[in-house]
Amino acid sequence: MTAQQQSPKQRGTVMSLASYNMVAGGGIGVMINGMLLSEWGYHVVYLVGGPGIILAALLIYAVTIHSSRAQSEETAR
């Protein structure tokens, strides 16, 4: 979801969560990938990361569809 899809009261929260996730995800990702690389090599990074990216994409798709349906129902009222 983007901040433009949210009400003005929620935009600050959405933007702060997005910013936090970018910073935290970058740090955590580097740490986990470093541990995986040092223990098992680069192939494991792709085996772990690939399904994670697919899962994240499906989750984003599901949330977006749910959000757009909720907005459509709210607009129809």
C-alpha positions, 0 to 999 in steps of 0.5 A: 500500500502506498501513502496516497491510498490512505486517509490523511490521518494514516499517511504519516504512519504508513510512511514511517512504517515503510521507512523503518522496514527499509532500514531494518530490512536492509540491516537484517538481510545483510546479517542473515545473508552473511551468516548463510554465505559463511556457513553454506555458500551463495546457493543457500542465499537464493534457496532461502531468499527466493521463496521469501520474495515470492511469499512477500509478493503474494502477501502484498497482492492479497493485502492490496486486493483486500484494501481495494475491495474495502475501498470499493465497498466504502465508496458504494455506500 
